[in-house]
């Protein structure tokens, strides 16, 4: 598959995204990486279809997010893609707490991808905590945009 096809498939994956319910057992098969251990950060290709938003201090996925993950899992499998799930938080809380919450958010998304048939070997996770905000304000509008998980192909 050439680079153009991979790019088009990546765009299609992010355009179509969806999911199911979370099991009570957490999966530990995906690799968790600290924010400082990752390479260069880029939001290239980020669309509303591969971003999942969370309530304050929560890591559970709403029905809209489950729908996105379900479709995304199907597309990952159909196109034999690998993904990185990135967990993010707003600025409130300590650095350590936000890194842990970001990891829980990434693992929740990872678990749902696995439940929907994606091999854990095709998923890596990273928590950026509060370190990579998309909105710099200190208000609810900005905080709600920063409480997210991104699913990116690589």
LOKE-324227 format. One record per residue: x, z, y of N, C-alpha, C in turn; residue number from 1; residue in three letters. Coordinates in steps of 0.02 Angstrom, whole numbers. Atoms other than C-alpha are relative to their C-alpha. Layout:
BEGIN
{n.X = X; n.Z = Z; n.Y = Y; ca.X = X; ca.Z = Z; ca.Y = Y; c.X = X; c.Z = Z; c.Y = Y; n = NUM; res = Ala} $
...
% end
This chain:
BEGIN
{n.X = 43; n.Z = 0; n.Y = -58; ca.X = 0; ca.Z = 0; ca.Y = 0; c.X = 45; c.Z = 0; c.Y = 62; n = 1; res = Unk} $
{n.X = -44; n.Z = 4; n.Y = -59; ca.X = 78; ca.Z = -52; ca.Y = 165; c.X = -22; c.Z = 51; c.Y = 54; n = 2; res = Unk} $
{n.X = 11; n.Z = -49; n.Y = -53; ca.X = 86; ca.Z = 53; ca.Y = 323; c.X = -66; c.Z = -11; c.Y = 37; n = 3; res = Unk} $
{n.X = 63; n.Z = 14; n.Y = -34; ca.X = -61; ca.Z = -35; ca.Y = 405; c.X = -59; c.Z = 25; c.Y = -41; n = 4; res = Unk} $
{n.X = 54; n.Z = -23; n.Y = 43; ca.X = -173; ca.Z = 1; ca.Y = 255; c.X = -4; c.Z = 77; c.Y = 0; n = 5; res = Unk} $
{n.X = -1; n.Z = -73; n.Y = -1; ca.X = -119; ca.Z = 184; ca.Y = 253; c.X = -30; c.Z = 26; c.Y = 65; n = 6; res = Unk} $
{n.X = 26; n.Z = -20; n.Y = -65; ca.X = -155; ca.Z = 199; ca.Y = 439; c.X = -76; c.Z = -8; c.Y = 3; n = 7; res = Unk} $
{n.X = 73; n.Z = 13; n.Y = 0; ca.X = -328; ca.Z = 120; ca.Y = 419; c.X = -37; c.Z = 49; c.Y = -45; n = 8; res = Unk} $
{n.X = 32; n.Z = -48; n.Y = 44; ca.X = -368; ca.Z = 232; ca.Y = 271; c.X = -1; c.Z = 70; c.Y = 31; n = 9; res = Unk} $
{n.X = -3; n.Z = -65; n.Y = -34; ca.X = -312; ca.Z = 384; ca.Y = 370; c.X = -55; c.Z = 5; c.Y = 53; n = 10; res = Unk} $
{n.X = 53; n.Z = 0; n.Y = -51; ca.X = -427; ca.Z = 336; ca.Y = 513; c.X = -69; c.Z = 5; c.Y = -33; n = 11; res = Unk} $
{n.X = 64; n.Z = -2; n.Y = 35; ca.X = -569; ca.Z = 308; ca.Y = 389; c.X = -14; c.Z = 71; c.Y = -26; n = 12; res = Unk} $
{n.X = 7; n.Z = -68; n.Y = 26; ca.X = -539; ca.Z = 480; ca.Y = 310; c.X = -25; c.Z = 46; c.Y = 56; n = 13; res = Unk} $
{n.X = 19; n.Z = -44; n.Y = -54; ca.X = -551; ca.Z = 565; ca.Y = 477; c.X = -67; c.Z = -18; c.Y = 31; n = 14; res = Unk} $
{n.X = 64; n.Z = 21; n.Y = -27; ca.X = -701; ca.Z = 464; ca.Y = 528; c.X = -58; c.Z = 24; c.Y = -42; n = 15; res = Unk} $
{n.X = 56; n.Z = -16; n.Y = 44; ca.X = -804; ca.Z = 507; ca.Y = 377; c.X = -8; c.Z = 72; c.Y = -22; n = 16; res = Unk} $
{n.X = -8; n.Z = -68; n.Y = 27; ca.X = -770; ca.Z = 693; ca.Y = 335; c.X = -62; c.Z = 44; c.Y = -20; n = 17; res = Unk} $
{n.X = 53; n.Z = -49; n.Y = 23; ca.X = -882; ca.Z = 833; ca.Y = 234; c.X = 16; c.Z = 50; c.Y = -57; n = 18; res = Unk} $
{n.X = -18; n.Z = -57; n.Y = 47; ca.X = -899; ca.Z = 993; ca.Y = 96; c.X = -54; c.Z = 37; c.Y = -40; n = 19; res = Unk} $
{n.X = 49; n.Z = -42; n.Y = 35; ca.X = -988; ca.Z = 1130; ca.Y = -14; c.X = 9; c.Z = 74; c.Y = 17; n = 20; res = Unk} $
{n.X = -6; n.Z = -71; n.Y = -15; ca.X = -998; ca.Z = 1319; ca.Y = -24; c.X = 67; c.Z = 28; c.Y = -26; n = 21; res = Unk} $
{n.X = -63; n.Z = -32; n.Y = 18; ca.X = -849; ca.Z = 1436; ca.Y = -41; c.X = -11; c.Z = 46; c.Y = -60; n = 22; res = Unk} $
{n.X = 4; n.Z = -46; n.Y = 57; ca.X = -819; ca.Z = 1524; ca.Y = -207; c.X = 28; c.Z = 67; c.Y = 21; n = 23; res = Unk} $
{n.X = -26; n.Z = -66; n.Y = -17; ca.X = -780; ca.Z = 1708; ca.Y = -209; c.X = 73; c.Z = 9; c.Y = -19; n = 24; res = Unk} $
{n.X = -70; n.Z = -3; n.Y = 19; ca.X = -611; ca.Z = 1677; ca.Y = -290; c.X = 41; c.Z = -43; c.Y = 47; n = 25; res = Unk} $
{n.X = -45; n.Z = 38; n.Y = -44; ca.X = -473; ca.Z = 1623; ca.Y = -171; c.X = 51; c.Z = -36; c.Y = -43; n = 26; res = Unk} $
{n.X = -52; n.Z = 35; n.Y = 36; ca.X = -353; ca.Z = 1491; ca.Y = -230; c.X = 67; c.Z = 10; c.Y = 36; n = 27; res = Unk} $
{n.X = -67; n.Z = -10; n.Y = -29; ca.X = -168; ca.Z = 1520; ca.Y = -204; c.X = 46; c.Z = -58; c.Y = -18; n = 28; res = Unk} $
{n.X = -40; n.Z = 56; n.Y = 22; ca.X = -110; ca.Z = 1350; ca.Y = -267; c.X = 32; c.Z = -39; c.Y = 56; n = 29; res = Unk} $
{n.X = -28; n.Z = 38; n.Y = -56; ca.X = -80; ca.Z = 1273; ca.Y = -97; c.X = 58; c.Z = 39; c.Y = 30; n = 30; res = Unk} $
{n.X = -58; n.Z = -31; n.Y = -29; ca.X = 83; ca.Z = 1307; ca.Y = -9; c.X = -14; c.Z = 23; c.Y = 71; n = 31; res = Unk} $
{n.X = 8; n.Z = -25; n.Y = -68; ca.X = 74; ca.Z = 1418; ca.Y = 145; c.X = 67; c.Z = -1; c.Y = 35; n = 32; res = Unk} $
{n.X = -62; n.Z = 8; n.Y = -38; ca.X = 204; ca.Z = 1385; ca.Y = 278; c.X = -9; c.Z = 35; c.Y = 67; n = 33; res = Unk} $
{n.X = 6; n.Z = -32; n.Y = -65; ca.X = 239; ca.Z = 1488; ca.Y = 433; c.X = 6; c.Z = -53; c.Y = 55; n = 34; res = Unk} $
{n.X = -1; n.Z = 48; n.Y = -55; ca.X = 220; ca.Z = 1403; ca.Y = 601; c.X = 71; c.Z = -19; c.Y = 20; n = 35; res = Unk} $
{n.X = -68; n.Z = 15; n.Y = -21; ca.X = 406; ca.Z = 1415; ca.Y = 636; c.X = 37; c.Z = -43; c.Y = -51; n = 36; res = Unk} $
{n.X = -34; n.Z = 38; n.Y = 52; ca.X = 451; ca.Z = 1327; ca.Y = 472; c.X = -19; c.Z = -73; c.Y = 0; n = 37; res = Unk} $
{n.X = 23; n.Z = 69; n.Y = 3; ca.X = 361; ca.Z = 1166; ca.Y = 510; c.X = 39; c.Z = -45; c.Y = 47; n = 38; res = Unk} $
{n.X = -34; n.Z = 50; n.Y = -42; ca.X = 425; ca.Z = 1006; ca.Y = 589; c.X = -37; c.Z = -11; c.Y = 65; n = 39; res = Unk} $
{n.X = 31; n.Z = 17; n.Y = -63; ca.X = 368; ca.Z = 922; ca.Y = 748; c.X = -75; c.Z = -2; c.Y = -7; n = 40; res = Unk} $
{n.X = 73; n.Z = -4; n.Y = 1; ca.X = 186; ca.Z = 948; ca.Y = 790; c.X = -30; c.Z = -58; c.Y = 39; n = 41; res = Unk} $
{n.X = 33; n.Z = 54; n.Y = -34; ca.X = 72; ca.Z = 805; ca.Y = 835; c.X = -74; c.Z = 1; c.Y = -17; n = 42; res = Unk} $
{n.X = 72; n.Z = 5; n.Y = 13; ca.X = -117; ca.Z = 789; ca.Y = 854; c.X = -22; c.Z = -73; c.Y = -5; n = 43; res = Unk} $
{n.X = 16; n.Z = 71; n.Y = 7; ca.X = -109; ca.Z = 600; ca.Y = 828; c.X = -52; c.Z = -8; c.Y = -56; n = 44; res = Unk} $
{n.X = 52; n.Z = 13; n.Y = 50; ca.X = -264; ca.Z = 542; ca.Y = 735; c.X = -53; c.Z = 54; c.Y = -5; n = 45; res = Unk} $
{n.X = 49; n.Z = -53; n.Y = 3; ca.X = -364; ca.Z = 700; ca.Y = 769; c.X = -66; c.Z = -25; c.Y = 29; n = 46; res = Unk} $
{n.X = 67; n.Z = 18; n.Y = -22; ca.X = -550; ca.Z = 665; ca.Y = 782; c.X = -46; c.Z = 59; c.Y = -15; n = 47; res = Unk} $
{n.X = 47; n.Z = -54; n.Y = 14; ca.X = -704; ca.Z = 775; ca.Y = 775; c.X = -16; c.Z = 5; c.Y = -75; n = 48; res = Unk} $
{n.X = 16; n.Z = -1; n.Y = 71; ca.X = -721; ca.Z = 729; ca.Y = 590; c.X = 52; c.Z = 36; c.Y = -42; n = 49; res = Unk} $
{n.X = -49; n.Z = -37; n.Y = 39; ca.X = -562; ca.Z = 818; ca.Y = 535; c.X = 17; c.Z = 67; c.Y = 32; n = 50; res = Unk} $
{n.X = -8; n.Z = -65; n.Y = -31; ca.X = -578; ca.Z = 973; ca.Y = 645; c.X = -59; c.Z = 44; c.Y = -19; n = 51; res = Unk} $
{n.X = 52; n.Z = -48; n.Y = 18; ca.X = -674; ca.Z = 1125; ca.Y = 584; c.X = 7; c.Z = 59; c.Y = 46; n = 52; res = Unk} $
{n.X = -2; n.Z = -55; n.Y = -48; ca.X = -720; ca.Z = 1262; ca.Y = 707; c.X = -25; c.Z = 64; c.Y = -32; n = 53; res = Unk} $
{n.X = 16; n.Z = -65; n.Y = 28; ca.X = -737; ca.Z = 1448; ca.Y = 671; c.X = -27; c.Z = 47; c.Y = 53; n = 54; res = Unk} $
{n.X = 24; n.Z = -53; n.Y = -44; ca.X = -828; ca.Z = 1596; ca.Y = 747; c.X = 58; c.Z = 47; c.Y = 14; n = 55; res = Unk} $
{n.X = -51; n.Z = -49; n.Y = -19; ca.X = -726; ca.Z = 1732; ca.Y = 831; c.X = 16; c.Z = 46; c.Y = -59; n = 56; res = Unk} $
{n.X = -26; n.Z = -46; n.Y = 51; ca.X = -620; ca.Z = 1829; ca.Y = 705; c.X = -28; c.Z = -15; c.Y = -70; n = 57; res = Unk} $
{n.X = 29; n.Z = 20; n.Y = 64; ca.X = -695; ca.Z = 1732; ca.Y = 557; c.X = 40; c.Z = -57; c.Y = -31; n = 58; res = Unk} $
{n.X = -32; n.Z = 55; n.Y = 35; ca.X = -629; ca.Z = 1615; ca.Y = 424; c.X = -49; c.Z = -37; c.Y = -46; n = 59; res = Unk} $
{n.X = 49; n.Z = 34; n.Y = 43; ca.X = -792; ca.Z = 1559; ca.Y = 342; c.X = -22; c.Z = -66; c.Y = 33; n = 60; res = Unk} $
{n.X = 18; n.Z = 67; n.Y = -21; ca.X = -855; ca.Z = 1380; ca.Y = 354; c.X = -76; c.Z = -6; c.Y = 4; n = 61; res = Unk} $
{n.X = 72; n.Z = 11; n.Y = -8; ca.X = -1028; ca.Z = 1334; ca.Y = 420; c.X = -21; c.Z = -63; c.Y = -39; n = 62; res = Unk} $
{n.X = 25; n.Z = 57; n.Y = 39; ca.X = -1139; ca.Z = 1200; ca.Y = 340; c.X = 26; c.Z = -67; c.Y = 25; n = 63; res = Unk} $
{n.X = -28; n.Z = 62; n.Y = -26; ca.X = -1076; ca.Z = 1064; ca.Y = 457; c.X = 71; c.Z = -11; c.Y = -26; n = 64; res = Unk} $
{n.X = -68; n.Z = 4; n.Y = 26; ca.X = -898; ca.Z = 1103; ca.Y = 404; c.X = 2; c.Z = -16; c.Y = -74; n = 65; res = Unk} $
{n.X = 3; n.Z = 15; n.Y = 72; ca.X = -945; ca.Z = 1102; ca.Y = 220; c.X = -17; c.Z = -73; c.Y = -12; n = 66; res = Unk} $
{n.X = 16; n.Z = 71; n.Y = 6; ca.X = -1021; ca.Z = 930; ca.Y = 243; c.X = 61; c.Z = -43; c.Y = 14; n = 67; res = Unk} $
{n.X = -61; n.Z = 37; n.Y = -16; ca.X = -861; ca.Z = 867; ca.Y = 325; c.X = 49; c.Z = 4; c.Y = -58; n = 68; res = Unk} $
{n.X = -49; n.Z = -9; n.Y = 53; ca.X = -753; ca.Z = 938; ca.Y = 186; c.X = -20; c.Z = -37; c.Y = -63; n = 69; res = Unk} $
{n.X = 23; n.Z = 35; n.Y = 60; ca.X = -860; ca.Z = 864; ca.Y = 47; c.X = 18; c.Z = -75; c.Y = 4; n = 70; res = Unk} $
{n.X = -16; n.Z = 71; n.Y = -9; ca.X = -840; ca.Z = 687; ca.Y = 115; c.X = 75; c.Z = -10; c.Y = 3; n = 71; res = Unk} $
{n.X = -72; n.Z = 5; n.Y = -6; ca.X = -658; ca.Z = 716; ca.Y = 158; c.X = 32; c.Z = 4; c.Y = -70; n = 72; res = Unk} $
{n.X = -27; n.Z = -7; n.Y = 68; ca.X = -621; ca.Z = 773; ca.Y = -21; c.X = -10; c.Z = -64; c.Y = -40; n = 73; res = Unk} $
{n.X = 13; n.Z = 63; n.Y = 36; ca.X = -702; ca.Z = 616; ca.Y = -91; c.X = 48; c.Z = -54; c.Y = 24; n = 74; res = Unk} $
{n.X = -45; n.Z = 51; n.Y = -27; ca.X = -599; ca.Z = 506; ca.Y = 24; c.X = 73; c.Z = 12; c.Y = -18; n = 75; res = Unk} $
{n.X = -69; n.Z = -17; n.Y = 20; ca.X = -437; ca.Z = 598; ca.Y = -15; c.X = 11; c.Z = -23; c.Y = -72; n = 76; res = Unk} $
{n.X = -7; n.Z = 19; n.Y = 70; ca.X = -467; ca.Z = 571; ca.Y = -201; c.X = -3; c.Z = -76; c.Y = -10; n = 77; res = Unk} $
{n.X = 7; n.Z = 73; n.Y = 8; ca.X = -524; ca.Z = 390; ca.Y = -186; c.X = 61; c.Z = -38; c.Y = 24; n = 78; res = Unk} $
{n.X = -58; n.Z = 35; n.Y = -30; ca.X = -370; ca.Z = 344; ca.Y = -82; c.X = 67; c.Z = 31; c.Y = -18; n = 79; res = Unk} $
{n.X = -61; n.Z = -32; n.Y = 24; ca.X = -244; ca.Z = 457; ca.Y = -170; c.X = 44; c.Z = 25; c.Y = 58; n = 80; res = Unk} $
{n.X = -34; n.Z = -24; n.Y = -59; ca.X = -197; ca.Z = 542; ca.Y = -6; c.X = 24; c.Z = 73; c.Y = -10; n = 81; res = Unk} $
{n.X = -21; n.Z = -70; n.Y = -5; ca.X = -102; ca.Z = 704; ca.Y = 27; c.X = -17; c.Z = 24; c.Y = 70; n = 82; res = Unk} $
{n.X = 21; n.Z = -27; n.Y = -65; ca.X = -157; ca.Z = 819; ca.Y = 169; c.X = 35; c.Z = 66; c.Y = 15; n = 83; res = Unk} $
{n.X = -23; n.Z = -65; n.Y = -24; ca.X = -96; ca.Z = 964; ca.Y = 273; c.X = -59; c.Z = 31; c.Y = 37; n = 84; res = Unk} $
{n.X = 53; n.Z = -37; n.Y = -35; ca.X = -224; ca.Z = 1094; ca.Y = 328; c.X = 34; c.Z = 50; c.Y = 47; n = 85; res = Unk} $
{n.X = -30; n.Z = -41; n.Y = -52; ca.X = -176; ca.Z = 1180; ca.Y = 491; c.X = -50; c.Z = 50; c.Y = 27; n = 86; res = Unk} $
{n.X = 43; n.Z = -52; n.Y = -26; ca.X = -253; ca.Z = 1346; ca.Y = 541; c.X = 21; c.Z = 21; c.Y = 70; n = 87; res = Unk} $
{n.X = -14; n.Z = -18; n.Y = -70; ca.X = -267; ca.Z = 1393; ca.Y = 726; c.X = -47; c.Z = 56; c.Y = 22; n = 88; res = Unk} $
{n.X = 39; n.Z = -56; n.Y = -28; ca.X = -333; ca.Z = 1541; ca.Y = 828; c.X = 0; c.Z = -4; c.Y = 76; n = 89; res = Unk} $
{n.X = -4; n.Z = -7; n.Y = -72; ca.X = -372; ca.Z = 1583; ca.Y = 1007; c.X = 54; c.Z = 51; c.Y = 18; n = 90; res = Unk} $
{n.X = -55; n.Z = -42; n.Y = -23; ca.X = -253; ca.Z = 1688; ca.Y = 1111; c.X = -10; c.Z = 75; c.Y = -9; n = 91; res = Unk} $
{n.X = 14; n.Z = -72; n.Y = 8; ca.X = -337; ca.Z = 1855; ca.Y = 1077; c.X = 29; c.Z = 25; c.Y = -66; n = 92; res = Unk} $
{n.X = -31; n.Z = -29; n.Y = 60; ca.X = -254; ca.Z = 1969; ca.Y = 950; c.X = 75; c.Z = -6; c.Y = 2; n = 93; res = Unk} $
{n.X = -74; n.Z = 3; n.Y = 1; ca.X = -71; ca.Z = 1997; ca.Y = 908; c.X = 22; c.Z = -64; c.Y = -34; n = 94; res = Unk} $
{n.X = -28; n.Z = 60; n.Y = 30; ca.X = 41; ca.Z = 1854; ca.Y = 854; c.X = -7; c.Z = 4; c.Y = -76; n = 95; res = Unk} $
{n.X = 2; n.Z = -8; n.Y = 72; ca.X = 50; ca.Z = 1924; ca.Y = 677; c.X = -72; c.Z = -6; c.Y = -27; n = 96; res = Unk} $
{n.X = 70; n.Z = 3; n.Y = 22; ca.X = -139; ca.Z = 1947; ca.Y = 664; c.X = -25; c.Z = -72; c.Y = 3; n = 97; res = Unk} $
{n.X = 24; n.Z = 69; n.Y = -7; ca.X = -172; ca.Z = 1771; ca.Y = 727; c.X = 32; c.Z = -47; c.Y = -51; n = 98; res = Unk} $
{n.X = -31; n.Z = 40; n.Y = 53; ca.X = -46; ca.Z = 1695; ca.Y = 606; c.X = -36; c.Z = 12; c.Y = -67; n = 99; res = Unk} $
{n.X = 36; n.Z = -16; n.Y = 62; ca.X = -135; ca.Z = 1786; ca.Y = 463; c.X = -70; c.Z = -30; c.Y = 1; n = 100; res = Unk} $
{n.X = 67; n.Z = 29; n.Y = -5; ca.X = -307; ca.Z = 1731; ca.Y = 525; c.X = 2; c.Z = -76; c.Y = -6; n = 101; res = Unk} $
{n.X = -9; n.Z = 72; n.Y = 6; ca.X = -247; ca.Z = 1552; ca.Y = 545; c.X = 13; c.Z = -21; c.Y = -72; n = 102; res = Unk} $
{n.X = -12; n.Z = 14; n.Y = 71; ca.X = -183; ca.Z = 1557; ca.Y = 366; c.X = -64; c.Z = 7; c.Y = -41; n = 103; res = Unk} $
{n.X = 64; n.Z = -8; n.Y = 36; ca.X = -351; ca.Z = 1624; ca.Y = 303; c.X = -45; c.Z = -60; c.Y = 13; n = 104; res = Unk} $
{n.X = 41; n.Z = 58; n.Y = -17; ca.X = -439; ca.Z = 1480; ca.Y = 394; c.X = 24; c.Z = -61; c.Y = -38; n = 105; res = Unk} $
{n.X = -28; n.Z = 57; n.Y = 37; ca.X = -321; ca.Z = 1352; ca.Y = 318; c.X = -14; c.Z = 6; c.Y = -75; n = 106; res = Unk} $
{n.X = 12; n.Z = -10; n.Y = 71; ca.X = -342; ca.Z = 1428; ca.Y = 145; c.X = -74; c.Z = -9; c.Y = -18; n = 107; res = Unk} $
{n.X = 71; n.Z = 11; n.Y = 13; ca.X = -532; ca.Z = 1427; ca.Y = 159; c.X = -15; c.Z = -75; c.Y = -6; n = 108; res = Unk} $
{n.X = 9; n.Z = 73; n.Y = 3; ca.X = -529; ca.Z = 1240; ca.Y = 197; c.X = 32; c.Z = -27; c.Y = -63; n = 109; res = Unk} $
{n.X = -35; n.Z = 22; n.Y = 61; ca.X = -403; ca.Z = 1214; ca.Y = 56; c.X = -42; c.Z = 15; c.Y = -62; n = 110; res = Unk} $
{n.X = 41; n.Z = -19; n.Y = 57; ca.X = -513; ca.Z = 1308; ca.Y = -66; c.X = -60; c.Z = -47; c.Y = -8; n = 111; res = Unk} $
{n.X = 57; n.Z = 45; n.Y = 4; ca.X = -662; ca.Z = 1199; ca.Y = -22; c.X = 21; c.Z = -71; c.Y = -21; n = 112; res = Unk} $
{n.X = -25; n.Z = 66; n.Y = 23; ca.X = -559; ca.Z = 1040; ca.Y = -43; c.X = 12; c.Z = 2; c.Y = -76; n = 113; res = Unk} $
{n.X = -14; n.Z = -6; n.Y = 72; ca.X = -504; ca.Z = 1102; ca.Y = -216; c.X = -66; c.Z = 3; c.Y = -39; n = 114; res = Unk} $
{n.X = 66; n.Z = -5; n.Y = 32; ca.X = -683; ca.Z = 1149; ca.Y = -263; c.X = -32; c.Z = -69; c.Y = -4; n = 115; res = Unk} $
{n.X = 28; n.Z = 67; n.Y = -1; ca.X = -730; ca.Z = 971; ca.Y = -216; c.X = 45; c.Z = -52; c.Y = -33; n = 116; res = Unk} $
{n.X = -37; n.Z = 45; n.Y = 44; ca.X = -600; ca.Z = 897; ca.Y = -333; c.X = 68; c.Z = -23; c.Y = 23; n = 117; res = Unk} $
{n.X = -67; n.Z = 19; n.Y = -22; ca.X = -440; ca.Z = 879; ca.Y = -231; c.X = 51; c.Z = 44; c.Y = -35; n = 118; res = Unk} $
{n.X = -52; n.Z = -37; n.Y = 34; ca.X = -285; ca.Z = 929; ca.Y = -328; c.X = 38; c.Z = 43; c.Y = 51; n = 119; res = Unk} $
{n.X = -37; n.Z = -44; n.Y = -44; ca.X = -195; ca.Z = 1078; ca.Y = -253; c.X = 70; c.Z = -28; c.Y = 16; n = 120; res = Unk} $
{n.X = -66; n.Z = 30; n.Y = -11; ca.X = -34; ca.Z = 977; ca.Y = -269; c.X = -1; c.Z = -50; c.Y = 59; n = 121; res = Unk} $
{n.X = 6; n.Z = 47; n.Y = -56; ca.X = -100; ca.Z = 859; ca.Y = -133; c.X = -14; c.Z = 35; c.Y = 66; n = 122; res = Unk} $
{n.X = 18; n.Z = -38; n.Y = -60; ca.X = -130; ca.Z = 999; ca.Y = -7; c.X = 57; c.Z = 48; c.Y = 17; n = 123; res = Unk} $
{n.X = -44; n.Z = -52; n.Y = -25; ca.X = -10; ca.Z = 1100; ca.Y = 99; c.X = -37; c.Z = 33; c.Y = 58; n = 124; res = Unk} $
{n.X = 32; n.Z = -36; n.Y = -55; ca.X = -60; ca.Z = 1231; ca.Y = 227; c.X = 53; c.Z = 26; c.Y = 48; n = 125; res = Unk} $
{n.X = -42; n.Z = -31; n.Y = -50; ca.X = 15; ca.Z = 1297; ca.Y = 387; c.X = -45; c.Z = 37; c.Y = 49; n = 126; res = Unk} $
{n.X = 36; n.Z = -37; n.Y = -51; ca.X = -41; ca.Z = 1429; ca.Y = 510; c.X = 41; c.Z = -2; c.Y = 64; n = 127; res = Unk} $
{n.X = -32; n.Z = -1; n.Y = -66; ca.X = 0; ca.Z = 1405; ca.Y = 693; c.X = -24; c.Z = 59; c.Y = 41; n = 128; res = Unk} $
{n.X = 26; n.Z = -56; n.Y = -38; ca.X = -98; ca.Z = 1559; ca.Y = 746; c.X = -23; c.Z = -23; c.Y = 68; n = 129; res = Unk} $
{n.X = 18; n.Z = 17; n.Y = -69; ca.X = -115; ca.Z = 1551; ca.Y = 935; c.X = 50; c.Z = -47; c.Y = 32; n = 130; res = Unk} $
{n.X = -58; n.Z = 35; n.Y = -28; ca.X = 43; ca.Z = 1446; ca.Y = 958; c.X = -13; c.Z = -72; c.Y = 22; n = 131; res = Unk} $
{n.X = 13; n.Z = 71; n.Y = -16; ca.X = -36; ca.Z = 1271; ca.Y = 973; c.X = -71; c.Z = -8; c.Y = 27; n = 132; res = Unk} $
{n.X = 69; n.Z = 6; n.Y = -25; ca.X = -193; ca.Z = 1287; ca.Y = 1082; c.X = -14; c.Z = -71; c.Y = 24; n = 133; res = Unk} $
{n.X = 21; n.Z = 64; n.Y = -29; ca.X = -290; ca.Z = 1130; ca.Y = 1129; c.X = -29; c.Z = 10; c.Y = 70; n = 134; res = Unk} $
{n.X = 27; n.Z = -16; n.Y = -66; ca.X = -365; ca.Z = 1218; ca.Y = 1280; c.X = 36; c.Z = 63; c.Y = 25; n = 135; res = Unk} $
{n.X = -41; n.Z = -55; n.Y = -26; ca.X = -263; ca.Z = 1333; ca.Y = 1392; c.X = -38; c.Z = 53; c.Y = 39; n = 136; res = Unk} $
{n.X = 38; n.Z = -49; n.Y = -37; ca.X = -404; ca.Z = 1429; ca.Y = 1476; c.X = -8; c.Z = 65; c.Y = -37; n = 137; res = Unk} $
{n.X = 13; n.Z = -66; n.Y = 30; ca.X = -440; ca.Z = 1613; ca.Y = 1446; c.X = -74; c.Z = 17; c.Y = 9; n = 138; res = Unk} $
{n.X = 72; n.Z = -9; n.Y = -3; ca.X = -628; ca.Z = 1598; ca.Y = 1426; c.X = -30; c.Z = -24; c.Y = -66; n = 139; res = Unk} $
{n.X = 32; n.Z = 16; n.Y = 65; ca.X = -754; ca.Z = 1572; ca.Y = 1285; c.X = 3; c.Z = -75; c.Y = -15; n = 140; res = Unk} $
{n.X = -3; n.Z = 72; n.Y = 12; ca.X = -756; ca.Z = 1383; ca.Y = 1308; c.X = 68; c.Z = -20; c.Y = -30; n = 141; res = Unk} $
{n.X = -67; n.Z = 16; n.Y = 25; ca.X = -568; ca.Z = 1371; ca.Y = 1282; c.X = 12; c.Z = 33; c.Y = -68; n = 142; res = Unk} $
{n.X = -11; n.Z = -35; n.Y = 63; ca.X = -563; ca.Z = 1503; ca.Y = 1145; c.X = -36; c.Z = -34; c.Y = -58; n = 143; res = Unk} $
{n.X = 38; n.Z = 31; n.Y = 55; ca.X = -698; ca.Z = 1415; ca.Y = 1044; c.X = 32; c.Z = -66; c.Y = -22; n = 144; res = Unk} $
{n.X = -35; n.Z = 62; n.Y = 18; ca.X = -597; ca.Z = 1252; ca.Y = 1049; c.X = 64; c.Z = 15; c.Y = -39; n = 145; res = Unk} $
{n.X = -62; n.Z = -17; n.Y = 32; ca.X = -441; ca.Z = 1342; ca.Y = 989; c.X = -9; c.Z = 32; c.Y = -69; n = 146; res = Unk} $
{n.X = 15; n.Z = -30; n.Y = 66; ca.X = -524; ca.Z = 1429; ca.Y = 839; c.X = -18; c.Z = -57; c.Y = -48; n = 147; res = Unk} $
{n.X = 12; n.Z = 61; n.Y = 38; ca.X = -504; ca.Z = 1283; ca.Y = 719; c.X = 48; c.Z = -7; c.Y = -58; n = 148; res = Unk} $
{n.X = -46; n.Z = 24; n.Y = 53; ca.X = -428; ca.Z = 1206; ca.Y = 565; c.X = 0; c.Z = -76; c.Y = 4; n = 149; res = Unk} $
{n.X = -7; n.Z = 73; n.Y = 0; ca.X = -363; ca.Z = 1027; ca.Y = 562; c.X = 20; c.Z = -22; c.Y = -70; n = 150; res = Unk} $
{n.X = -20; n.Z = 31; n.Y = 63; ca.X = -351; ca.Z = 919; ca.Y = 406; c.X = 33; c.Z = -66; c.Y = 17; n = 151; res = Unk} $
{n.X = -39; n.Z = 59; n.Y = -17; ca.X = -215; ca.Z = 788; ca.Y = 425; c.X = 31; c.Z = -31; c.Y = -62; n = 152; res = Unk} $
{n.X = -36; n.Z = 33; n.Y = 54; ca.X = -147; ca.Z = 658; ca.Y = 306; c.X = 73; c.Z = -6; c.Y = 19; n = 153; res = Unk} $
{n.X = -71; n.Z = 12; n.Y = -13; ca.X = 39; ca.Z = 636; ca.Y = 288; c.X = 31; c.Z = -42; c.Y = -54; n = 154; res = Unk} $
% end
